[in-house]
């Protein structure tokens, strides 16, 4: 079972499978802005929607804490283009 955890102290959301990290989405901060810098998933776990779940977790946390997001990594940019429901947090 793949578990997504938001790790505020590390500025990221991470995916774990049976305790093993299999992916992450990191962001840097600037005042009330989160800048998504990397979204990475282990190749052996590709095609399962894990990257999308990681970005969704960062979006959810940003929304609940009143932050805006600037996606810089190519995956996050595509997710923001594909999902109009993310526009409320787009900087």
WOLIN-V995300 format. One line per field, one symbol per residue. psi: psi as a letter, one per 40 degrees, with the letter a starting at -180 (. if undefined). A space follows every 50 residues. Layout:
psi: ???
This chain:
psi: hhhhhhgddefiiihihfehheiihiiiihbfhhhhdihhhhdeeieeed ddddddddddddddefiihhhdidddddddddgdeeddeh.
